[in-house]
Amino acid sequence: MRKFPWFVGLIATVGCGALSDAFTAHPDVVVRVDDTELTVGRFAELLVLGQPLPLTPAVADELARHWVNVTALAGRSASGDSLMDTTTVLESMWLEKRQSLLSVFHGEMFADRDPVTPEAVDSAYRVGDMRLLAHVLRRVTPESTAEEKGQQLAMALRLRDGLTSDTSWEEANEENEDETARANNGSLGIVKRGQTVPRFENAAYALAPGELSNVVETEFGYHIIYRPLLDEVRETYTAYLQEEVSAQLDSAYGEQLLEAKAVEVRPTAPAAVREIAGAPARSLESSQVLATYDGGRFTTGQLARWLLYIPATTYEQLLAAPDDQISNFTRQFVLQELLWEQADRAGVEMTDSLYSVIERKYREGLQGVWDVVGIWPDSLATLGATPTDREAIARNRVDGYFAAIAARRIPLRPILPFLAERLRREVKWEIFPAGIDAALELAARLRAVTARPQQPPADRNQP
């Protein structure tokens, strides 16, 4: 694999001594996929290039696992496999498949659910616990000067005066500095109590339908709030209300199902969830029981499949959450499994239209990785005359991709979680903890050397 020349001398200087104790089995290898290896030296180079990448086992392990996934994908691309067969698509899009079929099941199950009546819409709009609101904002920030604030207030007052005379709402909205609201003609959608800052909420909830507020000052700036007449937004409000009612009924149904199936989350579940939250891929095969219910159990392996789709910020929240919140979190995933069992027993099947949507999303995700790494199967086929040639080209491009990630030239592009799982099953791969430790120690030494201030050259004219 390609080296960065200026590292070679440094590695020779700092890569001995204490490191030799770690060089036992597979002394210079961090990770291997079939016959392709990532060495300690090269991995340390990537970690050092990736400043300020934290030199921690968790970060190194994640990078090594991504190398396994991309290397395995590159091997399939070099062999000419597009990975577009139906089995691979549906297995890789596990969550999307489930959501699509559950949506069909939900529609069939509640097809006879009564719609919200016009009378209910009228009543709900008058009460106003869920309000459709629009606003025009002239923004200020903590850094805004008194002069800037005065200019924004004056502009807001002019807009408000115009709205009471000859300025249309559409014209005023052109001066809206809330870009999201401006794109929707100033609409904020449904706003419930507690969702906005107190000054905004107090002014908004004092409005009758069709009324315009005075200029309202909050920490975000100066607002002009409008509560539209029901006739202006009846269709939109009815849809929101129907969704809200359906969500409440769904929640009630879910609680009844959990109770009917005697779902019990084990006392050890919160600790187990925290343990797997940071690296769910390691627990996919785990059979540790988190919860039980009539006729089944819910394991850490099942939860890990869900966690692979959850943003990293949720992991951090899980680690800090109290036990009762984690138990409730676990119950919601048990509920998803119970609903899936019901859909399966009801015989809900994949249709051509559902599959086409799933396949398009899958293709976009797969091609995104091919693009950024440069391993399109068709492209490799034209560049290499033999499988060996194509594999060599693919390996070089994987190496270049990781160098670009480390140097912050491109972001890491993850492979779809369950495509990655499938790829790993089809190769022989191993991550060597001793290699990870050696690479981290070497990277720390390299960083220390490269961070030292350079001494000015000696003045030969000085005695």
C-alpha positions in Angstrom: 0.0 0.0 0.0 1.1 3.6 -0.7 3.1 5.3 2.0 3.5 9.0 2.9 7.2 9.4 2.5 7.7 12.0 5.3 6.3 9.4 7.8 8.8 6.7 7.0 11.6 8.1 9.0 9.4 8.9 11.9 8.0 5.4 12.1 11.5 4.0 12.0 12.5 6.3 14.9 9.5 5.8 17.2 8.1 2.4 16.1 10.4 0.3 18.3 11.2 -0.1 22.0 8.0 -0.3 24.0 6.0 -1.3 21.0 7.9 -4.5 20.6 6.0 -6.0 23.5 2.8 -5.7 21.5 4.3 -7.4 18.4 3.4 -10.9 19.2 0.7 -12.7 17.1 0.2 -10.8 13.8 2.7 -8.2 15.0 2.2 -5.6 12.3 -1.4 -6.1 11.2 -4.4 -4.2 12.5 -7.1 -5.8 10.3 -7.3 -8.4 7.6 -9.9 -9.2 4.9 -9.1 -12.4 3.1 -5.5 -11.8 1.8 -5.6 -7.9 2.2 -4.1 -6.4 5.3 -3.9 -3.0 6.9 -0.6 -2.7 8.7 0.1 -1.0 12.0 2.3 1.6 10.3 -0.3 2.5 7.7 -3.1 2.6 10.2 -1.0 4.9 12.4 -0.4 7.2 9.4 -4.1 7.5 8.9 -4.7 8.2 12.5 -2.1 10.9 12.5 -3.3 12.5 9.3 -6.8 12.5 10.9 -6.0 15.2 13.5 -7.8 16.1 15.7 -9.2 12.5 15.5 -9.2 11.2 19.1 -6.6 8.4 19.6 -9.0 6.1 21.4 -9.7 2.4 20.9 -13.4 3.1 20.1 -12.4 5.5 17.2 -9.7 3.1 15.9 -12.1 0.2 16.1 -14.8 2.1 14.1 -12.3 3.1 11.4 -11.0 -0.5 11.2 -14.5 -1.9 10.8 -15.2 0.6 8.1 -12.1 -0.5 6.4 -13.4 -4.1 6.5 -16.7 -3.1 5.0 -15.2 -1.0 2.2 -12.6 -3.6 1.4 -15.2 -6.3 1.2 -17.3 -4.1 -1.1 -14.3 -3.4 -3.3 -13.7 -7.1 -3.7 -17.3 -7.7 -4.8 -17.0 -4.7 -7.3 -13.8 -6.1 -8.7 -15.5 -9.4 -9.3 -18.2 -7.6 -11.3 -21.0 -8.1 -8.8 -23.4 -5.2 -8.7 -25.2 -6.5 -5.5 -28.6 -5.6 -7.0 -30.3 -9.0 -6.7 -33.6 -9.0 -4.8 -32.4 -11.0 -1.8 -29.5 -8.6 -1.2 -31.6 -5.5 -1.6 -34.3 -6.6 0.8 -31.8 -8.0 3.4 -29.8 -4.7 3.2 -32.9 -2.6 3.5 -34.2 -4.5 6.5 -35.7 -1.4 8.3 -37.2 0.1 5.2 -38.8 -3.2 4.3 -40.3 -3.5 7.8 -41.6 0.0 7.8 -43.2 -0.4 4.4 -45.0 -3.6 5.3 -46.1 -2.3 8.7 -47.5 0.8 6.9 -49.6 -1.5 4.7 -50.7 -3.5 7.7 -51.6 -0.4 9.6 -53.7 0.9 6.7 -55.6 -2.4 6.4 -56.1 -2.8 10.1 -57.5 0.7 10.6 -59.2 1.2 7.2 -62.6 1.6 9.0 -61.3 4.2 11.4 -63.7 7.1 11.4 -62.3 10.3 9.9 -62.4 13.6 11.9 -65.7 15.3 11.3 -66.1 18.9 10.2 -67.7 19.7 13.5 -64.7 18.3 15.4 -62.4 20.4 13.2 -64.5 23.6 14.0 -64.4 22.8 17.7 -60.7 22.0 17.8 -59.8 25.2 15.9 -61.9 27.3 18.3 -60.3 25.8 21.4 -56.9 26.2 19.8 -54.8 23.7 21.8 -53.1 23.0 18.4 -52.7 26.2 16.5 -51.7 26.8 12.9 -49.5 29.9 13.0 -47.5 32.0 10.6 -45.0 34.7 11.3 -42.6 37.1 9.8 -39.2 37.5 11.6 -36.6 40.2 11.6 -33.7 38.4 13.2 -31.3 39.6 15.8 -28.5 37.7 17.6 -26.6 38.2 20.8 -23.9 39.8 18.7 -26.2 42.4 17.2 -25.4 46.0 18.1 -28.0 48.4 19.5 -28.1 50.2 16.1 -28.7 46.9 14.3 -31.5 46.0 16.7 -33.1 49.4 16.2 -33.0 48.9 12.5 -34.6 45.5 12.7 -37.3 46.8 15.1 -38.1 49.7 12.7 -38.4 47.3 9.8 -40.7 45.0 11.8 -42.9 48.0 12.7 -43.1 49.1 9.1 -44.1 45.6 8.0 -46.7 45.4 10.7 -48.2 48.8 9.7 -48.2 47.7 6.0 -50.1 44.6 6.9 -52.9 46.6 8.4 -53.2 48.8 5.3 -52.1 47.9 1.8 -49.4 45.2 2.1 -50.3 41.6 1.5 -49.0 38.8 3.7 -47.1 37.4 0.7 -45.3 40.7 0.2 -44.4 40.9 3.9 -43.2 37.4 3.9 -40.6 38.3 1.3 -38.8 40.2 4.1 -39.0 37.2 6.4 -35.6 36.2 7.8 -36.8 32.8 9.0 -35.9 31.0 5.9 -37.8 27.8 6.6 -41.0 29.7 7.3 -40.5 32.0 4.4 -40.4 29.0 2.0 -43.9 28.1 3.4 -45.4 31.6 3.1 -44.5 32.2 6.7 -46.2 29.1 8.1 -44.9 27.5 11.2 -47.3 24.6 10.9 -49.0 23.3 14.1 -47.7 24.9 17.3 -48.6 23.4 20.6 -48.1 24.9 24.0 -44.6 24.6 25.3 -43.0 24.3 21.9 -42.0 28.0 21.6 -40.4 30.6 23.9 -42.9 32.1 26.4 -43.1 35.6 24.8 -44.0 34.1 21.4 -46.4 31.6 22.9 -48.2 34.2 25.0 -48.7 36.5 22.1 -49.7 33.6 19.7 -52.2 32.1 22.1 -53.9 35.5 22.7 -54.9 35.8 19.0 -58.3 35.0 17.7 -58.6 33.5 14.2 -57.8 36.1 11.6 -55.9 38.3 14.1 -52.4 39.8 13.7 -50.1 40.4 16.7 -48.2 43.5 17.5 -44.4 43.3 17.0 -43.3 40.6 19.5 -39.7 40.6 20.8 -37.9 37.4 21.7 -34.3 36.4 21.8 -34.5 35.5 18.1 -35.6 38.9 17.0 -38.9 40.7 16.2 -41.9 38.7 15.1 -45.3 39.5 13.5 -47.6 36.6 14.2 -50.7 35.7 12.3 -53.4 33.2 13.2 -55.3 32.5 10.0 -59.0 32.0 9.7 -60.1 28.4 9.6 -61.5 28.7 6.1 -58.0 29.7 4.9 -56.4 26.5 6.3 -59.3 24.0 6.8 -57.8 21.3 4.6 -54.3 21.6 6.2 -55.7 21.8 9.7 -58.0 18.8 9.2 -55.0 16.7 8.0 -53.0 17.7 11.1 -55.9 16.9 13.4 -56.5 13.5 11.7 -52.8 12.7 12.2 -52.9 13.7 15.8 -56.0 11.7 16.5 -54.6 8.7 14.7 -51.3 9.0 16.7 -53.3 9.0 20.0 -55.3 6.0 18.9 -52.1 4.2 17.8 -50.5 4.9 21.1 -53.5 3.5 23.0 -53.5 0.4 20.8 -49.8 -0.1 21.5 -50.2 0.1 25.2 -53.1 -2.4 25.1 -50.9 -4.8 23.0 -48.0 -4.5 25.5 -50.3 -5.2 28.3 -52.1 -8.1 26.6 -48.7 -9.7 25.8 -47.5 -9.2 29.4 -44.3 -7.5 28.3 -41.8 -7.3 31.1 -38.4 -5.5 30.7 -35.8 -7.2 32.9 -34.0 -5.1 35.6 -30.7 -5.8 33.9 -31.8 -4.2 30.6 -30.7 -0.6 31.2 -27.1 -1.7 31.9 -27.1 -4.0 28.9 -28.5 -1.2 26.6 -25.8 1.2 27.7 -23.2 -1.4 27.0 -24.2 -2.0 23.4 -25.3 1.6 22.6 -21.8 2.8 21.5 -21.1 -0.2 19.2 -24.3 -2.1 18.3 -22.7 -4.0 15.4 -20.8 -6.1 18.0 -24.0 -7.3 19.6 -25.9 -8.4 16.5 -25.5 -12.1 17.4 -26.1 -11.7 21.1 -29.0 -13.6 22.7 -28.9 -11.8 26.0 -32.6 -11.3 27.0 -33.7 -7.7 27.6 -37.5 -8.3 27.9 -40.0 -11.2 27.8 -43.6 -11.5 26.6 -46.1 -14.2 26.1 -44.7 -16.4 23.4 -41.4 -14.8 23.0 -38.4 -12.7 24.2 -36.5 -9.6 23.0 -32.7 -9.8 22.9 -29.8 -7.4 22.7 -29.2 -8.7 19.2 -32.7 -7.6 18.1 -32.2 -4.2 19.7 -28.8 -3.9 18.1 -30.4 -4.2 14.6 -32.6 -1.2 15.4 -29.7 0.8 17.0 -27.7 0.6 13.8 -30.1 3.1 12.3 -30.2 5.5 15.2 -28.0 8.7 15.1 -24.9 8.9 17.3 -26.5 11.7 19.4 -29.2 9.2 20.6 -26.4 6.9 21.8 -25.1 9.7 24.0 -28.6 10.4 25.3 -29.0 6.7 26.1 -25.7 6.6 28.1 -26.9 9.5 30.2 -30.6 8.4 30.6 -32.0 7.1 33.8 -33.0 3.4 34.0 -36.7 4.0 33.7 -36.3 5.9 30.5 -34.1 3.2 29.0 -36.7 0.6 30.1 -39.4 2.6 28.3 -37.1 2.9 25.3 -36.8 -0.8 25.2 -40.5 -1.4 25.5 -41.1 0.7 22.3 -38.8 -1.7 20.4 -40.6 -4.7 21.8 -43.8 -3.1 20.6 -42.3 -2.9 17.1 -41.5 -6.6 17.2 -45.0 -7.4 18.3 -46.5 -5.3 15.5 -44.3 -7.0 13.0 -45.4 -10.4 14.3 -49.0 -9.3 13.8 -48.3 -8.1 10.2 -46.5 -11.3 9.4 -49.4 -13.5 10.6 -51.8 -11.3 8.6 -49.8 -12.2 5.5 -48.8 -8.7 4.4 -46.6 -9.1 1.3 -44.2 -7.0 -0.6 -45.7 -5.4 -3.7 -43.9 -4.3 -6.9 -44.5 -0.7 -6.1 -43.2 -1.0 -2.5 -40.1 -2.9 -3.8 -39.4 -0.3 -6.4 -39.2 2.5 -3.8 -37.0 0.3 -1.5 -34.7 -0.6 -4.4 -34.3 3.0 -5.5 -33.2 4.0 -2.0 -30.8 1.0 -1.8 -29.3 1.9 -5.2 -28.7 5.5 -4.2 -26.9 4.4 -1.0 -24.8 1.8 -2.8 -23.8 4.0 -5.7 -22.9 6.8 -3.3 -20.2 4.6 -1.8 -19.0 3.4 -5.3 -18.7 7.1 -6.3 -16.7 8.3 -3.3 -14.3 5.3 -3.3 -14.1 5.0 -7.1 -15.1 1.3 -7.3 -17.9 1.1 -9.8 -18.0 -2.5 -11.0 -18.3 -1.4 -14.7 -15.4 1.1 -14.3 -13.1 -1.5 -12.7 -14.0 -3.9 -15.5 -12.7 -1.5 -18.1 -9.5 -0.6 -16.2 -8.3 -4.1 -15.3 -7.9 -6.9 -17.9 -7.8 -9.7 -15.2 -9.5 -10.2 -11.8 -6.1 -9.8 -10.2 -5.6 -6.4 -12.0 -9.1 -5.2 -10.9 -8.5 -6.3 -7.3 -5.2 -4.4 -7.2 -6.9 -1.2 -8.6 -9.7 -1.6 -6.1 -7.3 -1.9 -3.2 -5.4 1.2 -4.2 -8.6 3.2 -4.4 -9.7 2.0 -1.0 -6.3 3.1 0.4 -6.7 6.5 -1.3 -10.2 6.8 0.0 -9.1 6.3 3.6 -6.2 8.7 3.2 -8.7 11.4 1.9 -10.9 10.7 5.0 -8.0 11.1 7.4 -6.9 14.3 5.7 -10.4 15.7 6.0 -10.7 16.1 2.2 -13.9 14.0 2.1 -16.3 12.7 4.8 -16.5 9.0 5.8 -19.3 7.5 3.7 -20.8 4.6 5.6 -22.1 1.5 3.9 -25.8 0.5 4.5 -25.6 -1.3 7.9 -27.1 -4.6 6.8 -25.3 -4.6 3.4 -22.1 -4.3 5.5 -23.2 -7.2 7.7 -23.8 -9.3 4.6 -20.5 -8.4 3.1 -18.6 -9.3 6.3 -20.3 -12.7 6.3 -19.0 -13.5 2.9 -15.3 -12.8 3.6 -12.7 -14.0 6.1 -11.9 -11.0 8.2 -10.4 -10.2 11.6 -9.5 -7.2 13.6 -6.4 -7.7 15.9 -6.7 -5.9 19.2 -2.9 -6.0 19.7 -2.5 -4.3 16.3 -5.1 -1.6 17.3 -3.1 -1.0 20.5 0.2 -0.8 18.7 -1.2 1.5 16.0 -2.6 3.8 18.7 0.7 4.0 20.6 2.6 4.6 17.4 0.2 7.3 16.3 0.5 9.0 19.7 4.3 9.0 19.3 4.1 10.3 15.8 1.8 13.1 16.8 4.1 14.1 19.6 7.1 14.2 17.2 5.2 16.2 14.5 3.8 18.6 17.1 7.2 19.7 18.4 8.2 23.2 17.4 10.9 23.3 14.8 14.2 24.8 16.0 15.6 27.6 13.8 18.8 26.8 11.9 22.0 27.6 13.7 23.7 30.8 12.7 27.1 29.7 11.4 28.5 33.2 12.0 27.9 33.0 15.8 30.8 31.7 17.9 
